[in-house]
């Protein structure tokens, strides 16, 4: 039982770092631009399909990974230039309606190009083994995803905190009018931020595509979790996105593991599984409600 508990902890960690890749891009866009982008999950889907398609054509997962970054970033930049740029001065309802329309366009376009059947990504051969942990073996590729996710997180923190682009992003979040007055091309900055957020979402889609099928509509459930993450962590905070992602990843994974076992002590296995799974799916929203009750701006958010 303890061995299985440790394995689920690692699964929760993997889920958390993948959520961070989604949520960090979303919180960048919302924090800097003040834009509610419901189509962020579609960019996640674009990255997954690009990776699966290029990997199938070339036989190289790594080329597929590069393709996922490029396809999602290009799609994000085009969406920002052609559509999103016209929404910055509109109210949030207009932004929600426009980006919801983008979800439909991306979904139907993807179905038209790739069909309705799911695609599958193979794990690179040299990452197909297992790693010996204390008392159990853990898939090497899942461990590589965790390491890669944390490496991206460190790189993102360094980009935001120690580069000229990062200074402009933080300044744009604080006072976009002032940095425009100082000569910064605000349109170009917004396009870069949107493309960066899209690339992170596409990378998450490529990674997750190795553990589940790649299919139309796969981004929307993850988008809901990403919104939960940025509400918990605080809008506009990369640190909050990381902490919130790990909290949601652990809560969701451990809840689905522990609650059915807890109910199995006094219920039959089928009922215990059904009730435990139902309650586990509610846990992250209960955590979100508790955080908002104690800190309405989120764990690392700032008061408006």
BELPEBEL-V182975 format. One record per helix or strand of 2 or more residues. SS is the DSSP state (h for helix, s for strand). FROM is the first residue (numbers start at 1). LEN is the number of residues. If there is no record, write none. Layout:
BEGIN
ss: (SS	SS)
from: (FROM	FROM)
len: (LEN	LEN)
END
This chain:
BEGIN
ss: (h	h	h	h	h	h	s	s	h	h	h	h	h	h	h)
from: (2	40	61	84	92	125	130	136	140	164	176	186	218	238	269)
len: (32	19	22	3	23	3	4	4	23	11	6	23	16	26	26)
END
